[in-house]
Amino acid sequence: MTTPRRNGRADGGSADGHTRHAVVELLGADGPLTAGDIAQRLGISPAGIRRHLDALLATAEVETAQTDQGFGGGVRGRGRPAKWFQLTAAGRGKLSHAYDDLASAALRALRDAAGEEAVTAFAHDRIARVTENVGAASGPAEVPATVEQIAAALTGAGYAANTREVGSGIQICQHHCPVAHVAAEFPELCEAETQRFTELLGTHVQRLATIANGDCVCTTHIPLPNPTTPTATVIGAQPAPRKKEGHR
């Protein structure tokens, strides 16, 4: 009699399937994460997690993240930089969308009962609550700090956001969107976010990509003013008075 193999390999890989689903859910909630972060949280060896990550990479459900700022609290030591992993659009599609379906139904009912204006008002109220503890920038010098506060508020709401400097500006990158499937039907949610960022930063911002539109990351670009070179002046300088010519 053949002894059943453990870890689900003899029963169609069901254990592997459960583990990979757990990896997808973890990346959806807190990604990007390193293999070490995932292994520690799930109580599985790093070698085992790397095998599952390789499988998820092969099915394009997971991709390596173009950032060194993870949200799993991983500690980087000396040596080769850690590799971070995040969900792709296909990976996010594996997550349960029961709440998305309920939220979409509720917004449809709101639109039918009170019109598009009510949906827009709801979207603005929602992002206002997410960023309620963010102080508005009082001038250009405060914009970078306010950008960091916005990213922190978004991360706290499940958006896994970070920032990066690009050229003469800063970008907010949201690696996860807990309302992506709802926002695909109700773009008012994304539009309200963009307007809220503009209000808090006091400057025009540009939405470059959104998960709701099929992109892997929601990216918002915030331009920074170029530093001006002060004009050299001599304070109090006056034209030299003309000497009066004496009488000869």
MARSETOR-91708 format. One record per residue: residue in one letter; z, y, x of N, C-alpha, C, O, CB in turn. Coordinates in steps of 0.02 Angstrom, whole numbers, padded with zeros to 5 digits, always signed. Each point is the difference from the previous one (the first is absolute). Glycine has a CB too. Layout:
<nodes>
aZYXZYXZYXZYXZYX...
</nodes>
This chain:
<nodes>
m+00000-00060+00043+00000+00060-00043+00000+00062+00044+00038+00005+00048+00023-00066-00140t-00103+00106+00074-00004+00061+00040+00056+00048-00018+00013+00014-00058-00137-00027+00065t+00158+00038+00044+00054+00047-00011-00029+00069-00017-00042+00025+00037+00117-00090+00041p-00053+00096-00133-00026+00065-00018+00015+00051+00055+00055+00002+00027-00041-00029-00148r-00063+00067+00138+00010+00051+00051+00034+00060-00031-00011+00016-00058-00091-00056+00121r+00142+00073-00023+00037+00058-00023-00043+00063+00004-00057+00000+00022+00164-00055+00014n-00075+00110-00058-00031+00066+00003-00063+00005-00042-00040+00045+00010+00086-00033+00103g-00055-00058-00161-00055+00008-00047-00067-00019+00025-00050+00012-00035+00115+00075-00012r-00071-00117+00106-00066-00013+00026-00032-00061-00031-00061-00007+00002+00096+00059+00103a+00006-00097-00135-00029-00060-00031-00007+00007-00075-00027-00045-00032+00077-00021+00123d-00028+00122-00119-00004+00008-00072-00045+00059-00019+00013+00037-00047+00102-00086+00036g-00168+00056+00050-00048+00053-00017+00020+00067+00027-00032+00051-00017+00005-00113-00083g+00080+00064+00142+00019+00064+00031+00037+00046-00046-00004+00061+00009-00094-00073+00062s+00134-00014-00122+00035+00044-00047+00054+00041+00034+00009+00058-00017-00032-00141-00073a+00059+00053+00137+00052+00038+00036-00032+00057+00039+00026+00056+00002+00046-00159+00006d-00128+00088+00024-00036+00053+00036-00020+00055-00048+00004+00059+00016-00046-00143+00067g+00018+00064-00142-00021+00049-00049+00058+00045-00022-00009+00061-00007-00078-00140-00032h+00146+00050+00029+00058+00040-00019+00020+00047+00056+00017+00058-00012+00022-00151-00062t-00042+00069+00136+00019+00042+00056-00049+00058+00008+00020+00057+00011+00031-00156+00046r-00116+00085-00064-00049+00054+00007+00007+00050-00056-00010+00060+00011-00067-00139+00046h+00093+00055-00116+00011+00047-00055+00061+00044+00015+00000+00060-00016-00050-00142-00066a+00102+00053+00113+00059+00039+00019-00018+00052+00053+00026+00056-00002+00047-00154-00024v-00117+00080+00073-00023+00047+00051-00038+00057-00033+00010+00058+00018-00016-00150+00067v-00038+00076-00132-00039+00051-00034+00046+00047-00039-00009+00061+00003-00088-00140-00012e+00147+00052-00026+00046+00042-00038+00040+00045+00047+00013+00058-00016-00006-00146-00073l+00015+00061+00146+00038+00039+00047-00041+00057+00029+00024+00056+00006+00044-00157+00021l-00130+00087-00008-00044+00052+00026-00016+00051-00054-00007+00060+00014-00041-00141+00067g+00042+00059-00143-00013+00046-00055+00058+00047-00012-00010+00058-00018-00063-00142-00032a+00134+00060+00061+00059+00041-00013+00019+00044+00060+00020+00058-00010+00020-00145-00068d-00047+00061+00139+00026+00036+00058-00049+00006+00058+00019+00025+00053+00091-00065-00087g-00173+00019+00026-00046+00002+00056-00018+00070+00021+00012+00047-00038-00057-00154-00001p+00017+00116+00099-00017-00052+00048+00062-00027+00036+00049+00036+00010-00161+00017+00005l+00108-00118+00005+00055-00033+00035-00029-00042+00057-00059-00017+00001+00129+00014-00107t-00027-00012+00154-00021-00045+00054+00015-00072-00020+00037-00013-00048-00016+00103+00134a-00049-00137-00049+00014-00071-00013+00074-00014+00009+00029-00039-00038-00144+00008+00076g+00147+00064+00010+00071-00009+00010+00041+00025-00059+00049-00032-00020-00069+00043+00142d+00000+00048-00149+00035+00026-00060-00004-00050-00057+00051-00015-00032-00078+00132+00068i-00033-00143-00048-00010-00047-00056+00040-00064+00011+00031-00025-00047-00146+00073+00028a+00112-00075+00080+00037-00061+00016+00074+00009-00012+00033-00044-00028-00121+00014+00112q+00115+00086-00062+00072+00013-00009+00019+00004-00073+00052-00027-00020-00050+00087+00130r-00043-00027-00150+00017+00010-00071-00007-00064-00040+00038-00011-00047-00075+00129+00057l-00011-00159+00008-00012-00062-00038+00037-00060+00029+00000-00054-00031-00110+00100-00002g+00141-00038+00091+00036-00055+00031-00045-00055+00025+00017-00059-00003+00075+00085-00071i-00151-00007+00099-00049-00048+00026-00014+00018+00073+00006+00058+00019-00059-00075-00135s+00035-00032+00155-00013+00013+00071-00060+00046+00008-00046-00002-00040+00094-00110+00069p-00047+00155+00022-00057+00043+00013-00066-00038+00007-00052+00023-00021+00130+00056+00076a-00075-00138-00024-00061-00040+00007-00027-00022-00068-00060+00002-00011+00100-00043+00123g+00005+00022-00157-00021-00020-00067-00030+00059-00038-00050-00008-00035+00138-00079+00034i-00058+00147+00008-00026+00059-00034-00068+00019+00027-00044+00019-00038+00161+00021+00018r-00126-00046+00085-00065+00017+00029-00055-00046-00027-00057+00021-00009+00114+00020+00112r-00039-00105-00116-00049-00046-00029-00020+00023-00070-00059-00001-00018+00108-00094+00085h+00001+00116-00107-00015+00025-00067-00040+00065+00002-00045+00011-00040+00149-00067-00002l-00087+00099+00090-00036+00063+00006-00073-00013+00021-00045+00034-00025+00152+00025+00056d-00118-00107+00013-00068-00018+00020-00040-00023-00061-00059+00017-00007+00099-00049+00123a-00008-00007-00160-00034-00023-00060-00016+00058-00047-00054+00002-00029+00113-00113+00039l-00012+00158-00017-00011+00057-00043-00052+00048+00029-00037+00032-00037+00155-00043-00004l-00120+00015+00107-00053+00040+00033-00068-00031-00013-00050+00035-00011+00131+00002+00100a-00084-00103-00087-00064-00035-00011-00027+00010-00070-00060+00001-00011+00096-00086+00095t+00010+00092-00133-00022+00011-00070-00003+00074-00017-00011+00018-00058+00062-00128+00027a-00042+00152+00082-00006+00073-00009+00051+00028-00049-00011+00052-00031-00110-00061+00057e+00178-00024-00033+00054+00026-00042+00047+00044+00040+00037+00040-00028-00045-00142-00044v+00007+00093+00138+00042+00039+00046-00044+00025+00056-00049-00032+00020+00152-00036-00049e-00086+00127+00055-00036+00027+00058+00051+00031+00048+00057+00015-00020-00160+00008-00050t+00083-00014+00132+00044+00033+00048+00000+00074-00016-00052+00029-00016+00030-00116+00105a+00080+00118-00083+00008+00071-00016-00015+00043+00060+00020-00017+00056+00065-00012-00143q-00119+00084+00076-00017+00046+00054+00057+00051+00009-00011+00060-00006-00113-00075-00017t+00183-00010+00036+00058+00044+00008+00053-00036+00039+00002-00062+00001-00027+00121-00109d+00067-00022+00142+00057-00030+00034+00065+00018-00035+00054-00006+00029-00116+00009+00079q+00057+00021-00170+00059+00019-00037+00008-00046-00060-00029+00012-00052+00017+00107+00089g+00052-00171-00029+00011-00046-00054+00059+00021-00042+00035+00048+00017-00083-00139+00051f+00060+00056-00123+00054+00017-00045+00049-00057-00007+00042-00001-00045-00118+00078-00016g+00070-00126+00105+00045-00056-00005+00058+00002+00048+00040-00047+00002-00136-00017-00039g+00102+00119+00076+00056+00005+00046-00007-00042+00062+00049-00012+00035+00020+00035-00132g-00130-00046+00112-00009-00041+00059+00013+00040+00063-00016+00060+00004-00067-00128-00065v+00112+00035+00112+00016+00034+00062-00050-00021+00052-00008-00060+00013+00131+00066-00042r-00155+00042+00060-00050-00015+00050+00032+00000+00069+00034+00048+00019-00124+00002-00091g+00079-00102+00109+00026-00003+00068-00055+00017+00049-00052+00029-00018+00136-00115-00016r-00072+00068+00097-00050+00013+00051-00057-00050-00007+00007-00051-00033+00081+00097+00110g-00143-00029-00046-00057-00046-00002-00053+00023-00048-00006+00059-00016+00082-00151+00045r-00116+00043-00052-00057+00015-00042+00023+00029-00067+00048-00026-00029-00114-00066+00084p+00033+00145-00080+00021+00029-00064-00003-00051-00057-00043-00044-00001+00001+00155+00041a+00089-00104-00087+00002-00045-00057-00060+00011-00045-00026+00056-00004+00152-00058+00009k-00147-00051-00039-00056+00004-00047+00029+00004-00070+00043-00039-00019-00121-00025+00096w+00053+00113-00116+00024+00010-00068-00051-00027-00050-00060+00001+00012+00125+00101+00025f-00040-00125-00094-00043-00029-00051+00012+00035-00067+00056+00020-00016-00055-00131+00076q-00055+00118-00099+00005+00030-00066-00050-00035-00046-00045-00035+00022+00080+00147+00027l-00024-00102-00114-00044-00031-00050-00067+00036-00004-00004+00061+00010+00104-00098-00074t-00152+00000+00048-00064+00030-00018-00002+00007-00076+00047-00019-00034-00106-00032+00137a+00004+00078-00128-00008+00005-00073+00003-00069-00032+00027-00009-00054-00096+00113+00068a+00039-00155+00021+00002-00068-00027+00071-00027-00001+00019-00035-00047-00135+00016+00090g+00155+00035+00008+00069-00023+00002+00042+00031-00055+00040-00033-00032-00052+00018+00154r+00001+00080-00133+00037+00034-00054-00018-00030-00068+00041+00000-00046-00037+00105+00114g-00065-00131-00073-00021-00031-00063+00037-00064-00015-00002-00025-00057-00109+00076+00074k+00145-00081+00035+00038-00061-00011+00069+00013-00029+00033-00046-00024-00095-00004+00119l+00084+00113-00094+00066+00016-00025+00000-00002-00076-00052+00006-00033+00074+00065+00133s+00036-00080-00128+00007-00003-00073-00012+00069-00029+00026+00050+00025+00055-00145-00017h-00122+00099-00061-00016+00065-00030+00025+00005-00072-00027+00038-00040-00073-00032+00113a+00153-00044-00089+00027+00003-00068+00024+00070-00017-00013+00025-00055+00046-00145+00063y+00002+00152+00039+00024+00067-00012-00057+00050-00003+00002+00048-00038+00105-00077+00094d-00159+00017-00016-00059+00044-00002-00032-00002-00069-00018+00051-00028-00001-00069+00151d+00013-00043-00150-00030-00007-00067+00042+00036-00052-00028+00033-00045-00020-00144+00079l+00113+00106-00028+00044+00033-00048-00006+00076+00007-00004+00036-00051+00084-00133+00054a-00081+00122+00059-00005+00072+00012-00067+00027-00026-00003+00053-00030+00078-00064+00130s-00129-00027-00087-00065+00022-00024-00002+00003-00076-00028+00047-00029-00025-00097+00131a+00083+00000-00135+00001-00001-00073+00040+00060-00026-00018+00030-00050+00008-00155+00051a+00066+00140+00033+00041+00057-00022-00038+00066+00007+00004+00043-00044+00099-00107+00077l-00140+00072+00022-00037+00062+00010-00059+00005-00049-00016+00055-00022+00049-00056+00143r-00063-00055-00137-00053+00003-00051+00028+00022-00067-00030+00040-00035-00032-00131+00095a+00121+00064-00077+00032+00020-00063+00018+00074+00000-00008+00034-00050+00053-00151+00037l-00021+00141+00071+00017+00071+00006-00062+00043-00008+00002+00051-00034+00093-00080+00109r-00150+00008-00043-00063+00038-00006-00025+00001-00071-00024+00052-00024-00004-00082+00142d+00032-00027-00152-00024-00003-00069+00042+00042-00047-00026+00030-00047-00016-00145+00070a+00107+00118-00009+00045+00036-00045+00002+00075+00015+00006+00040-00047+00062-00143+00038a-00072+00122+00074+00011+00071+00017-00057+00031+00040+00003+00059+00016+00118-00083-00019g-00172-00015+00021-00057+00028+00036+00006-00004+00075+00052-00020+00028-00066+00095-00123e-00040-00056+00129-00004-00003+00073+00053+00044+00032+00025-00015+00054-00147-00010-00062e+00138+00082-00024+00049+00046+00029+00068-00033+00009+00035+00014+00048-00096+00081-00101a+00078-00140+00007+00064-00034+00006+00001-00047+00059+00051-00006+00034-00036+00014-00157v-00071-00042+00137-00004-00044+00058+00007+00041+00064+00035-00020+00046-00108-00060-00110t+00038+00137+00066+00004+00044+00059+00071+00024+00011+00025+00001+00056-00143+00035-00075a+00152-00016-00035+00069+00023+00005+00045-00055+00026+00045+00012+00041-00065+00069-00134f+00009-00142+00069+00040-00057+00023-00011-00011+00075+00048-00010+00037-00056-00044-00151a-00054+00057+00137-00016-00011+00071+00035+00052+00044+00027-00017+00052-00138-00033-00085h+00110+00113+00011+00033+00053+00039+00075-00009+00001+00033+00011+00051-00126+00067-00080d+00121-00098-00028+00073-00011-00002+00020-00058+00045+00053+00003+00032-00051+00041-00150r-00043-00095+00121+00017-00059+00040+00003+00017+00074+00049-00016+00034-00104-00056-00119i+00003+00106+00112+00000+00015+00071+00052+00054+00016+00026+00002+00056-00148-00033-00048a+00137+00074-00056+00053+00050+00011+00068-00035+00009+00040+00022+00041-00104+00062-00110r+00075-00137+00031+00062-00038+00008+00003-00036+00067+00052-00003+00032-00047-00011-00157v-00062-00013+00146-00002-00035+00065+00017+00047+00057+00033-00020+00048-00120-00059-00094t+00063+00142+00042+00009+00048+00054+00052+00053-00016-00001+00055+00029-00118-00074+00003e+00164+00004-00078+00047+00052-00023+00047+00025+00055+00026+00055-00005-00032-00107-00107n+00017+00012+00164+00045+00021+00054-00037+00030+00059+00030+00014+00052+00047-00103-00088v-00142+00100+00029-00040+00030+00054-00001+00076-00009-00018+00025-00053-00054-00130+00062g+00093+00140+00043-00001+00073-00003-00068+00027+00016-00032-00022+00048+00152+00024-00017a-00143+00046-00070-00066+00030+00011-00001+00039+00066+00049+00034+00017-00069-00027-00142a-00035-00011+00160-00007+00038+00063-00005+00074-00016-00037+00021-00044-00021-00118+00099s+00097+00137-00019+00000+00072-00011-00052+00036+00042-00010+00060-00007+00130-00067-00022g-00153-00030+00074-00051+00029+00043-00034-00053+00041+00022-00057+00000+00042+00163+00004p-00117-00088+00031-00038-00049+00040+00042-00039+00050-00013-00059+00012-00084+00132-00025a+00149-00041+00041+00040-00034+00050+00040-00058-00029+00019-00046+00037-00011+00153+00025e+00005-00106-00127+00040-00052-00031-00043-00057-00029+00027-00050-00023+00058+00136-00003v-00151-00078+00028-00043-00051-00030+00009-00069+00030+00007-00048-00037-00089+00138+00015p+00084-00098+00089+00008-00068+00028+00064-00034-00024+00000-00059-00016-00064+00096+00116a+00120+00000-00102+00063-00030-00022-00003-00020-00073+00026-00052-00019+00035+00121+00103t-00094-00028-00125-00007-00016-00071-00044-00061-00009+00013-00041-00045+00003+00161+00015v-00068-00127+00070-00043-00059-00003+00041-00063+00013-00008-00050-00035-00091+00118+00074e+00144-00065+00010+00042-00058+00015+00047-00015-00058+00013-00058-00015-00019+00086+00137q+00032+00024-00155+00043-00011-00058-00039-00033-00057+00026-00045-00034+00043+00144+00068i-00130-00078-00044-00042-00030-00053-00012-00074+00015+00006-00042-00045-00061+00154+00024a+00038-00127+00084-00012-00070+00018+00062-00042-00010-00004-00057-00024-00082+00095+00108a+00144-00011-00067+00063-00037-00009+00014-00013-00074+00022-00054-00019+00023+00104+00125a-00058+00001-00147+00010-00007-00073-00047-00053-00029+00020-00040-00042+00017+00160+00036l-00099-00120+00029-00049-00049-00024+00021-00070+00021-00005-00047-00040-00086+00133+00046t+00114-00094+00056+00022-00065+00023+00058-00025-00042+00003-00059-00017-00041+00087+00133g+00084+00016-00132+00056-00018-00043-00021-00023-00069+00036-00037-00033+00033+00117+00097a-00127-00057-00086-00027-00019-00066-00047-00060+00004-00031-00018-00050+00043+00137+00015g-00017-00150+00094-00041-00060+00007-00070+00009+00025-00041-00046-00004+00108+00004-00086y-00083+00102+00117-00068+00013+00023-00011-00017+00073-00057+00004+00024+00051+00085-00110a+00058-00107+00123-00007-00017+00072-00042+00052+00036-00052-00016+00028+00061-00106-00056a+00015+00184+00028-00039+00055+00028+00023+00018+00071+00058-00008+00017-00075+00052-00133n-00030-00021+00155+00015+00029+00065-00048+00057+00012-00043+00014-00041+00087-00125+00086t-00035+00145+00012-00043+00058+00015-00030-00009+00069+00026-00037+00042+00045+00111-00114r-00127-00039+00083-00031-00001+00066-00036+00066+00011-00027+00030-00047+00014-00156+00044e+00013+00149+00065-00035+00061+00017-00074-00016+00013-00015-00047+00037+00120+00098+00012v-00149-00014-00079-00072-00010+00008-00032+00068+00011-00002+00041-00045+00003-00146-00028g-00027+00115+00133-00033+00063+00014+00048+00058-00010+00053+00004+00030-00163-00053-00063s+00090+00095-00011+00040+00060-00013+00041-00008-00065+00017+00050-00031-00102+00020+00092g+00099-00131-00080+00037-00010-00062+00045-00062+00003+00006-00033+00051-00098+00088-00112i+00123-00069+00005+00043-00058-00008-00025-00040-00060-00023+00029-00049+00124+00032+00100q-00096-00126-00048-00019-00042-00056+00060-00040-00025+00039-00027+00040-00156+00020+00004i+00125+00003-00110+00048-00045-00031-00038-00063-00018-00049+00002-00037+00121+00094-00008c-00049-00153+00070-00033-00064-00013+00047-00044-00042+00054-00018+00023-00120+00026+00085q+00045-00024-00168+00039-00043-00045-00030-00070+00003-00054-00012-00026+00085+00110-00051h+00004-00144+00109-00027-00067+00012+00009-00047-00060-00025-00056+00000+00049+00072+00120h+00012+00007-00169+00008-00039-00062+00004+00049-00058+00025+00056+00008+00035-00151+00054c-00084+00074-00120+00006+00042-00060+00026-00044-00057-00037-00044-00024-00059+00120+00062p+00158-00066-00060+00027-00042-00052-00032+00010-00068+00011-00039-00047+00095+00042+00108v-00148+00050-00068-00033+00013-00064-00076-00001+00008-00035+00031-00040+00134+00037+00002a-00124-00102+00089-00072+00003+00015-00043-00022-00059-00050+00033-00016+00078-00054+00135h-00009-00034-00151-00042-00025-00055+00003+00045-00061-00048+00004-00038+00067-00120+00080v+00037+00150-00051+00005+00048-00055-00041+00062+00017-00035+00027-00043+00150-00070+00012a-00109+00066+00094-00036+00060+00021-00076-00010-00001-00037+00049-00008+00134-00019+00079a-00120-00092-00065-00072-00013-00004-00026+00019-00069-00057+00021-00007+00068-00113+00092e+00031+00083-00137-00020+00018-00068+00020+00072-00017-00032+00033-00040+00043-00153+00007f+00043+00143+00064+00026+00067-00013+00003+00040+00065+00053+00004+00031+00014-00047-00130p-00124+00073+00120-00001+00038+00063+00045+00061-00002+00011+00032+00052-00127-00072-00035e+00142+00057-00075+00047+00057-00004+00059-00011+00046+00029+00049+00024-00064-00029-00142l+00054-00083+00130+00057-00014+00045-00014+00023+00071+00042+00031+00032-00012-00128-00104c-00090+00082+00096-00019+00022+00068-00010+00075+00004+00021+00033+00048-00076-00144-00029e+00024+00139-00071-00011+00073-00001+00065+00038-00001+00006+00052+00032-00113-00071-00092a+00157-00007+00024+00065+00033-00003+00034-00002+00068+00032+00049+00020-00022-00079-00141e-00017-00026+00157+00029-00004+00068-00030+00053+00045+00036+00035+00035-00019-00158-00051t-00083+00128+00015-00034+00049+00044+00023+00071-00016+00013+00039+00045-00112-00116-00037q+00104+00093-00072+00022+00067-00019+00072+00012+00020+00017+00055+00022-00097-00057-00118r+00122-00048+00090+00070+00007+00020+00006+00012+00074+00040+00042+00022-00006-00117-00116f-00074+00039+00135+00001+00012+00072-00020+00072+00015+00030+00033+00043-00058-00154-00022t-00023+00146-00056-00023+00069+00011+00056+00049-00016+00011+00048+00037-00128-00082-00065e+00152+00023-00027+00055+00045-00020+00056+00000+00051+00027+00053+00017-00056-00073-00136l+00047-00039+00144+00056-00005+00047-00017+00029+00069+00042+00028+00033-00003-00129-00094l-00102+00093+00081-00021+00021+00066-00026+00071+00003-00005+00030+00053-00020-00148-00029g+00006+00145-00082-00026+00068-00002-00068+00007+00034-00018+00054+00022+00134-00015-00024t-00153-00094+00006-00066+00002+00031-00044-00052-00033+00025-00048-00030+00023+00087+00140h-00113-00029-00106-00047-00047-00030+00003-00067+00036+00000-00001+00062-00075+00096-00096v+00077-00150-00003-00003-00067+00029-00061-00036-00027-00026+00017-00053+00153-00021+00065q-00150-00046+00026-00061-00037-00020+00015-00074-00002+00023-00029+00049-00096+00118+00002r+00058-00120-00107+00008-00072-00007-00062-00034+00027-00055+00009-00027+00130+00004-00075l-00067-00052+00156-00057-00032+00032-00014-00070-00026-00057-00023-00001+00082+00090+00101a+00027-00101-00123-00008-00070-00023+00059-00017-00045+00054+00028+00007-00118-00061+00097t+00052-00014-00151+00054-00024-00043-00007-00075-00010-00056-00027-00004+00062+00138-00055i+00049-00145+00055+00001-00072-00013-00029-00013-00069-00033-00051-00011+00133+00036+00085a-00087+00060-00121-00026-00008-00069-00076-00003-00002-00028-00030-00045+00129+00089+00003n-00133-00028+00091-00073-00001+00003-00027-00056+00045-00060-00003+00013+00061+00126-00032g+00043-00167+00041-00022-00057+00040+00010+00007+00074-00016-00046+00038-00065+00026-00125d+00108+00077+00109+00013+00010+00072+00064-00038+00019+00041-00016-00043-00099+00129+00041c+00066-00126+00066+00059-00038+00023+00062+00043+00005+00056-00025-00004-00133-00049+00066v+00069+00139-00055+00056+00046+00008-00016+00064-00038-00057+00023-00001+00086-00072+00115c+00022+00078-00145-00007+00067-00029+00011+00050+00057+00052+00000+00032-00012-00037-00149t-00089+00080+00129+00004+00047+00056-00008+00071-00025-00049+00016-00035+00004-00103+00113t+00093+00130-00061-00003+00070-00019+00002+00042+00064+00044-00009+00041+00013-00013-00152h-00106+00067+00118-00004+00041+00061+00029+00070-00015-00018+00032-00049-00084-00096+00088i+00146+00086+00006+00030+00066-00006-00020+00040+00062+00023-00016+00055+00075-00028-00124p-00140+00095+00062-00018+00040+00058+00058+00044+00023+00039+00024-00040-00159-00024+00001l+00125+00009+00104+00050+00044+00028-00034+00063+00027-00054-00005+00029+00129-00093-00001p-00044+00156-00037-00031+00061+00025-00003+00000+00076+00047-00023+00033-00006+00085-00134n-00096-00036+00128-00005+00005+00072+00046+00054+00025+00003+00054-00029-00122-00094+00025p+00155+00027+00059+00044+00052+00026-00040+00060+00022-00052-00007+00033+00134-00079+00004t-00059+00144-00055-00036+00062+00018+00026+00026+00066+00060-00006+00016-00079+00034-00137t-00025+00000+00159+00019+00029+00064+00019+00073-00011-00042+00039-00022-00034-00118+00085p+00138+00098-00048+00020+00069-00012-00039+00049+00043-00013-00013+00058+00126-00027-00089t-00130+00095+00002-00035+00052+00036+00049+00038+00044+00052+00022-00023-00137-00012-00069a+00067-00002+00155+00044+00035+00046+00000+00074-00016-00053+00032-00002+00032-00118+00092t+00080+00112-00101+00006+00072-00013+00057+00028+00041+00047-00036+00018-00093+00021-00135v+00042+00078+00131+00054+00035+00035+00035+00043-00051-00027+00050-00024-00035-00050+00136i+00123-00020-00128+00036+00036-00052+00015+00071+00022+00023+00012+00056+00028-00120-00096g-00066+00155-00003+00015+00070+00013-00050+00035+00045+00011+00057+00020+00106-00087-00033a-00171-00004+00029-00049+00031+00044-00035+00058-00036-00021-00008-00057+00003-00102+00117q+00014+00165-00029-00032+00060-00027-00048+00028+00051+00010-00008+00060+00092+00033-00131p-00155+00009+00048-00045+00032+00048+00037+00051+00041+00043+00037-00025-00140-00056-00052a+00081+00023+00140+00034+00048+00044-00017+00071-00022-00059+00015-00012+00055-00097+00108p+00053+00124-00102-00013+00069-00021-00041+00038+00052+00008-00010+00060+00098+00010-00125r-00150+00042+00041-00040+00039+00046+00042+00058+00027+00036+00033-00037-00142-00064-00024k+00100+00040+00125+00038+00055+00031-00032+00067-00017-00060+00009+00000+00095-00086+00094k+00009+00122-00109-00026+00067-00013-00017+00034+00065+00038-00001+00049+00031+00010-00153e-00127+00021+00104-00020+00035+00062+00032+00069+00002-00002+00037-00049-00107-00100+00051g+00139+00078+00053+00030+00066+00007-00051+00055+00008-00057-00012+00018+00156-00043+00033h-00077+00118-00064-00045+00058+00011-00006+00015+00072+00049+00000+00037-00019+00046-00146r-00090-00033+00129-00011+00018+00070+00011+00074+00010-00008+00025+00055-00074-00118-00043
</nodes>
